[in-house]
Amino acid sequence: MDMKVRDLAVAALDGNTLALGDLDAVRGVIEANRTRKHANPELIALASRDPNAILDLVAMFPQAAGKPESQ
């Protein structure tokens, strides 16, 4: 992904979570966060493995994200 800093969107989802990416992606995360009732325990466990870490990044991608585009 070729992104310039001026194109980067950042939003605080809560006291411990930032969403970073292009504007549409961050808006999507904000919307998904509004409709979701509970945090994913799998992601929390992954992000909490090193208590001394300054920053932990975890993500879940849709299964289709790994498939090549049809030509």
SVG drawing of the C-alpha trace seen along z (x, -y; Angstrom):
<svg xmlns="http://www.w3.org/2000/svg" viewBox="-25 -16 33 33">
<polyline fill="none" stroke="black" stroke-width="0.4" points="0.0,0.0 1.4,-3.4 0.0,-5.9 1.1,-9.4 0.9,-10.6 -1.6,-13.3 -3.9,-10.5 -3.8,-8.6 -6.9,-8.6 -6.6,-8.0 -9.4,-7.5 -9.5,-6.5 -12.0,-3.7 -11.6,-3.6 -8.9,-4.3 -6.7,-1.5 -7.5,-1.2 -6.6,-3.3 -7.8,-2.7 -5.3,-3.7 -5.7,-3.5 -7.4,-5.2 -10.5,-7.2 -13.0,-4.6 -11.3,-1.8 -11.3,-3.8 -15.0,-4.8 -15.8,-1.1 -14.0,-0.1 -15.9,-2.9 -19.2,-1.7 -18.4,2.0 -17.4,1.0 -20.7,-0.7 -22.7,2.4 -20.4,4.9 -21.4,5.7 -18.2,7.4 -14.6,7.4 -13.1,10.5 -11.4,12.5 -9.0,14.0 -7.7,10.6 -7.4,9.4 -5.4,12.5 -3.0,11.9 -2.6,8.2 -2.0,8.9 0.8,11.5 3.6,9.1 2.7,6.9 5.8,4.7 5.1,4.0 4.6,0.3 2.4,1.2 0.6,4.4 -1.0,4.7 -3.5,7.4 -6.1,7.8 -8.6,10.1 -9.1,10.1 -12.0,11.5 -11.2,14.9 -11.6,13.3 -8.8,10.8 -6.2,13.5 -7.6,14.5 -6.2,13.1 -8.5,10.9 -10.1,12.5 -8.7,11.3"/>
</svg>
